[in-house]
Amino acid sequence: MEGTKRKRKKMEDHDVVEKRDCLAELPEPLLHHILSYLTMKDVIRTSVLAKRWRYTWLYVPCLTFPALKKTRSEEVAFINKSLLVHKGSKVQKLDITFKYHTEAGLVDSWIQFALTRNVNQLYLDFRGCHSLKSKYTLHDTIFRCRSLTVLSVKRCMIKFPVKIKLGSLKTLSFEEVNFDVGAINNLLSSCSILEELSFTACNFANNPDLVIMNSGVKTLKIREENYSRNLTTVEIDAPFILSLESEGIFSKRYVIKRMESLRSVSFVCSKTCWELCSHFTNLENLAYLCHVKDLRMCSCYIQAISSTENQTQDCREKHVIDLISFDVTCLWIKAGLIKSELPGIAYILSHSPNVETLIISIDKIRGEEDTNNFRENEYWKLQEPKFVNLLCNLKDVKIYNFMKNVRLLDSKPMSTTDDFLAHLRNDMNFLRFLLKNSKALEKMTVTTIKKVNFGRNSKSKKRMLLFQLTQELQAFPRASQAAQISFN
């Protein structure tokens, strides 16, 4: 009898342990950290989970308000009420995205709420507001917040105050923002420890000189979504920048004065700029990339170089790029390996004697039909005499999205693997060229796309094609006998 009671008590104790709320027993700082990954809507929902959770959401230091599937007035009311009842003495992050109309007074009060609680990270996105007349003008008290480390502002007007005190700011991001005359340079000169600077679709019309002299700024990101929007020339003077990322068109209106500390550069064009690459890409800026170690380029820049290489008459740009030699060790190219890109790819490879890692991401390039003719098939074979003493340091080659262009061939029916092989001939010739001329090559990895339509018996045809491609690749002559080939 006594043994039965002891066993029952043991089972009850076990049930208590099982029912114990482990999360509720966590220290408050750790609990707040977990809740910081949730939106405010979900944070508030946790109040019904347990007794201890009932008021926890009132003290969370990270407040995130994404766009809600509600009317604009309901969205504004939810943000306003959540901030009014918040009891925390410190706000680490305030992230607000909503459809702004005329709620300037309310937005000012939200910003004031964050500033009085020594906010560290402030993200404001006034989505749906594109007209200059209806845009919110950012409250100037933000620029006197000494606690701010991250400031990200989207779709608004900015009028900077005379005195700017952002001594702790490390990350600064603007999107679709209009600036006053000379405002950007005044702002940057006041951010002594700024590390990362980003501009997306901003209006530089009143700021023709972009001076980034802060020794702490390491990364500059410039993204243009509409190349015809701003025609004012912008001169970039950034001697301490280590990394430059350009998405869109790094056009002729950008003139680099100094950027001698650059080590990493990425030029990736938008989906809409491919047909205008030769008109807007400033190849003279390539002269500032000689000392870059990590270089990334998309088809627009490759085709622009190709068009310059193909010109028969002398021109300034051709003279400039002919004299360039890159010190790049890692080269990443996003291209379709089509005819209009081949001279540009050959130029980059022949002017990069120290390249150790080559990454090719094959992408479908619009505006040009896939062709297969003798001249194109023989292009890389004709280039071999120029590469006798080049590519001596190339050790690792990675090819991604192999067969992507074949997948997108919708007007040329192919019923056999031989048809597919014919359309992959140019790509295979490029791989053959690399294997034959890379004396130090250690590894070549070719990754195919997963979804390819081979018609009937698609799986078996794909297996057959991959087998044939692997056999052909393994049979290619190699300058390096130690090179390992992986095809998957």
Solvent accessible surface area in square Angstrom, and as a share of the most:
residue,aa,sasa,rsa
1,M,185,0.83
2,E,119,0.53
3,G,41,0.39
4,T,74,0.43
5,K,117,0.50
6,R,150,0.55
7,K,135,0.57
8,R,133,0.48
9,K,129,0.55
10,K,152,0.64
11,M,124,0.55
12,E,96,0.43
13,D,71,0.37
14,H,108,0.48
15,D,70,0.36
16,V,101,0.58
17,V,82,0.47
18,E,116,0.52
19,K,166,0.71
20,R,128,0.47
21,D,58,0.30
22,C,89,0.54
23,L,86,0.43
24,A,17,0.13
25,E,103,0.46
26,L,44,0.22
27,P,83,0.52
28,E,91,0.41
29,P,101,0.63
30,L,80,0.40
31,L,1,0.00
32,H,23,0.10
33,H,97,0.43
34,I,66,0.34
35,L,2,0.01
36,S,21,0.13
37,Y,166,0.63
38,L,64,0.32
39,T,40,0.23
40,M,1,0.00
41,K,77,0.33
42,D,51,0.27
43,V,0,0.00
44,I,46,0.23
45,R,144,0.53
46,T,14,0.08
47,S,24,0.15
48,V,129,0.74
49,L,114,0.57
50,A,31,0.24
51,K,165,0.70
52,R,94,0.34
53,W,9,0.03
54,R,120,0.44
55,Y,133,0.51
56,T,13,0.08
57,W,41,0.14
58,L,16,0.08
59,Y,95,0.36
60,V,1,0.00
61,P,26,0.16
62,C,10,0.06
63,L,0,0.00
64,T,23,0.13
65,F,4,0.01
66,P,48,0.30
67,A,43,0.33
68,L,28,0.14
69,K,213,0.90
70,K,88,0.37
71,T,81,0.47
72,R,87,0.32
73,S,76,0.49
74,E,89,0.40
75,E,2,0.01
76,V,11,0.06
77,A,57,0.44
78,F,42,0.18
79,I,2,0.01
80,N,38,0.19
81,K,140,0.59
82,S,4,0.03
83,L,9,0.05
84,L,134,0.67
85,V,56,0.32
86,H,9,0.04
87,K,122,0.52
88,G,7,0.06
89,S,103,0.66
90,K,79,0.34
91,V,0,0.00
92,Q,76,0.34
93,K,42,0.18
94,L,0,0.00
95,D,34,0.18
96,I,3,0.01
97,T,24,0.14
98,F,1,0.00
99,K,93,0.39
100,Y,21,0.08
101,H,94,0.42
102,T,102,0.59
103,E,26,0.12
104,A,41,0.32
105,G,57,0.54
106,L,61,0.30
107,V,1,0.00
108,D,42,0.22
109,S,54,0.35
110,W,5,0.02
111,I,1,0.01
112,Q,85,0.38
113,F,24,0.10
114,A,0,0.00
115,L,26,0.13
116,T,86,0.50
117,R,57,0.21
118,N,87,0.45
119,V,0,0.00
120,N,35,0.18
121,Q,44,0.20
122,L,0,0.00
123,Y,63,0.24
124,L,6,0.03
125,D,22,0.12
126,F,2,0.01
127,R,80,0.29
128,G,58,0.56
129,C,5,0.03
130,H,120,0.54
131,S,60,0.39
132,L,100,0.50
133,K,201,0.85
134,S,47,0.30
135,K,17,0.07
136,Y,3,0.01
137,T,63,0.37
138,L,4,0.02
139,H,58,0.26
140,D,52,0.27
141,T,32,0.19
142,I,0,0.00
143,F,0,0.00
144,R,103,0.38
145,C,12,0.07
146,R,155,0.57
147,S,28,0.18
148,L,0,0.00
149,T,39,0.22
150,V,26,0.15
151,L,0,0.00
152,S,12,0.08
153,V,0,0.00
154,K,64,0.27
155,R,41,0.15
156,C,0,0.00
157,M,46,0.21
158,I,1,0.01
159,K,116,0.49
160,F,31,0.13
161,P,23,0.14
162,V,152,0.88
163,K,138,0.59
164,I,22,0.11
165,K,84,0.35
166,L,0,0.00
167,G,41,0.39
168,S,37,0.24
169,L,0,0.00
170,K,87,0.37
171,T,38,0.22
172,L,0,0.00
173,S,28,0.18
174,F,1,0.00
175,E,30,0.14
176,E,21,0.10
177,V,1,0.00
178,N,24,0.12
179,F,8,0.03
180,D,56,0.29
181,V,120,0.69
182,G,25,0.24
183,A,4,0.03
184,I,1,0.00
185,N,36,0.18
186,N,91,0.46
187,L,0,0.00
188,L,1,0.01
189,S,90,0.58
190,S,37,0.24
191,C,0,0.00
192,S,78,0.51
193,I,74,0.38
194,L,0,0.00
195,E,82,0.37
196,E,58,0.26
197,L,0,0.00
198,S,17,0.11
199,F,2,0.01
200,T,17,0.10
201,A,7,0.05
202,C,4,0.03
203,N,42,0.21
204,F,3,0.01
205,A,48,0.38
206,N,71,0.36
207,N,3,0.02
208,P,65,0.41
209,D,63,0.33
210,L,1,0.00
211,V,53,0.30
212,I,1,0.00
213,M,89,0.40
214,N,19,0.10
215,S,74,0.48
216,G,17,0.16
217,V,0,0.00
218,K,81,0.34
219,T,26,0.15
220,L,0,0.00
221,K,65,0.28
222,I,5,0.03
223,R,99,0.36
224,E,15,0.07
225,E,82,0.37
226,N,73,0.37
227,Y,62,0.24
228,S,67,0.43
229,R,118,0.43
230,N,8,0.04
231,L,140,0.70
232,T,45,0.26
233,T,61,0.36
234,V,0,0.00
235,E,52,0.23
236,I,0,0.00
237,D,20,0.10
238,A,0,0.00
239,P,8,0.05
240,F,86,0.36
241,I,1,0.00
242,L,70,0.35
243,S,22,0.14
244,L,0,0.00
245,E,70,0.31
246,S,5,0.03
247,E,73,0.33
248,G,1,0.01
249,I,6,0.03
250,F,3,0.01
251,S,7,0.04
252,K,97,0.41
253,R,20,0.07
254,Y,1,0.00
255,V,59,0.34
256,I,4,0.02
257,K,102,0.43
258,R,101,0.37
259,M,1,0.00
260,E,93,0.42
261,S,29,0.18
262,L,0,0.00
263,R,107,0.39
264,S,39,0.25
265,V,1,0.00
266,S,20,0.13
267,F,4,0.02
268,V,41,0.23
269,C,20,0.12
270,S,34,0.22
271,K,170,0.72
272,T,87,0.51
273,C,0,0.00
274,W,75,0.26
275,E,108,0.49
276,L,40,0.20
277,C,11,0.07
278,S,59,0.38
279,H,122,0.54
280,F,53,0.22
281,T,4,0.03
282,N,21,0.11
283,L,4,0.02
284,E,50,0.23
285,N,6,0.03
286,L,4,0.02
287,A,44,0.34
288,Y,72,0.27
289,L,1,0.00
290,C,43,0.26
291,H,54,0.24
292,V,1,0.00
293,K,79,0.34
294,D,41,0.21
295,L,1,0.01
296,R,103,0.38
297,M,0,0.00
298,C,8,0.05
299,S,9,0.06
300,C,6,0.03
301,Y,5,0.02
302,I,0,0.00
303,Q,31,0.14
304,A,3,0.02
305,I,0,0.00
306,S,2,0.01
307,S,46,0.30
308,T,4,0.02
309,E,55,0.24
310,N,96,0.49
311,Q,75,0.33
312,T,140,0.82
313,Q,133,0.59
314,D,138,0.72
315,C,41,0.24
316,R,176,0.64
317,E,38,0.17
318,K,44,0.19
319,H,115,0.51
320,V,34,0.19
321,I,0,0.00
322,D,67,0.35
323,L,131,0.65
324,I,8,0.04
325,S,64,0.41
326,F,3,0.01
327,D,46,0.24
328,V,1,0.00
329,T,39,0.23
330,C,37,0.22
331,L,0,0.00
332,W,44,0.15
333,I,0,0.00
334,K,66,0.28
335,A,0,0.00
336,G,1,0.01
337,L,8,0.04
338,I,12,0.06
339,K,102,0.43
340,S,37,0.24
341,E,0,0.00
342,L,5,0.03
343,P,24,0.15
344,G,0,0.00
345,I,0,0.00
346,A,7,0.06
347,Y,5,0.02
348,I,0,0.00
349,L,1,0.00
350,S,32,0.20
351,H,43,0.19
352,S,0,0.00
353,P,51,0.32
354,N,58,0.30
355,V,0,0.00
356,E,73,0.33
357,T,33,0.19
358,L,1,0.00
359,I,26,0.13
360,I,0,0.00
361,S,15,0.10
362,I,0,0.00
363,D,33,0.17
364,K,57,0.24
365,I,17,0.09
366,R,123,0.45
367,G,67,0.65
368,E,49,0.22
369,E,123,0.55
370,D,20,0.11
371,T,53,0.31
372,N,61,0.32
373,N,62,0.32
374,F,155,0.64
375,R,193,0.70
376,E,10,0.04
377,N,34,0.17
378,E,44,0.20
379,Y,38,0.14
380,W,8,0.03
381,K,123,0.52
382,L,118,0.59
383,Q,19,0.08
384,E,27,0.12
385,P,99,0.62
386,K,135,0.57
387,F,2,0.01
388,V,91,0.52
389,N,117,0.60
390,L,41,0.21
391,L,1,0.00
392,C,54,0.33
393,N,61,0.31
394,L,0,0.00
395,K,85,0.36
396,D,35,0.18
397,V,0,0.00
398,K,64,0.27
399,I,2,0.01
400,Y,90,0.34
401,N,49,0.25
402,F,1,0.00
403,M,1,0.01
404,K,41,0.17
405,N,15,0.08
406,V,5,0.03
407,R,101,0.37
408,L,64,0.32
409,L,26,0.13
410,D,139,0.72
411,S,83,0.53
412,K,65,0.28
413,P,131,0.82
414,M,29,0.13
415,S,76,0.49
416,T,67,0.39
417,T,20,0.12
418,D,94,0.48
419,D,48,0.25
420,F,5,0.02
421,L,19,0.09
422,A,54,0.42
423,H,48,0.22
424,L,1,0.01
425,R,67,0.24
426,N,19,0.10
427,D,11,0.06
428,M,0,0.00
429,N,28,0.15
430,F,1,0.00
431,L,2,0.01
432,R,69,0.25
433,F,2,0.01
434,L,0,0.00
435,L,1,0.01
436,K,78,0.33
437,N,17,0.09
438,S,0,0.00
439,K,108,0.46
440,A,36,0.28
441,L,1,0.01
442,E,98,0.44
443,K,96,0.41
444,M,0,0.00
445,T,29,0.17
446,V,0,0.00
447,T,44,0.25
448,T,14,0.08
449,I,19,0.09
450,K,182,0.77
451,K,159,0.67
452,V,13,0.08
453,N,121,0.62
454,F,2,0.01
455,G,48,0.46
456,R,207,0.76
457,N,112,0.57
458,S,37,0.24
459,K,161,0.68
460,S,51,0.33
461,K,45,0.19
462,K,43,0.18
463,R,156,0.57
464,M,105,0.47
465,L,0,0.00
466,L,41,0.21
467,F,122,0.51
468,Q,56,0.25
469,L,0,0.00
470,T,38,0.22
471,Q,96,0.43
472,E,45,0.20
473,L,0,0.00
474,Q,78,0.35
475,A,83,0.64
476,F,21,0.09
477,P,60,0.38
478,R,61,0.22
479,A,43,0.33
480,S,10,0.07
481,Q,156,0.69
482,A,77,0.60
483,A,4,0.03
484,Q,127,0.56
485,I,23,0.12
486,S,41,0.26
487,F,29,0.12
488,N,88,0.45
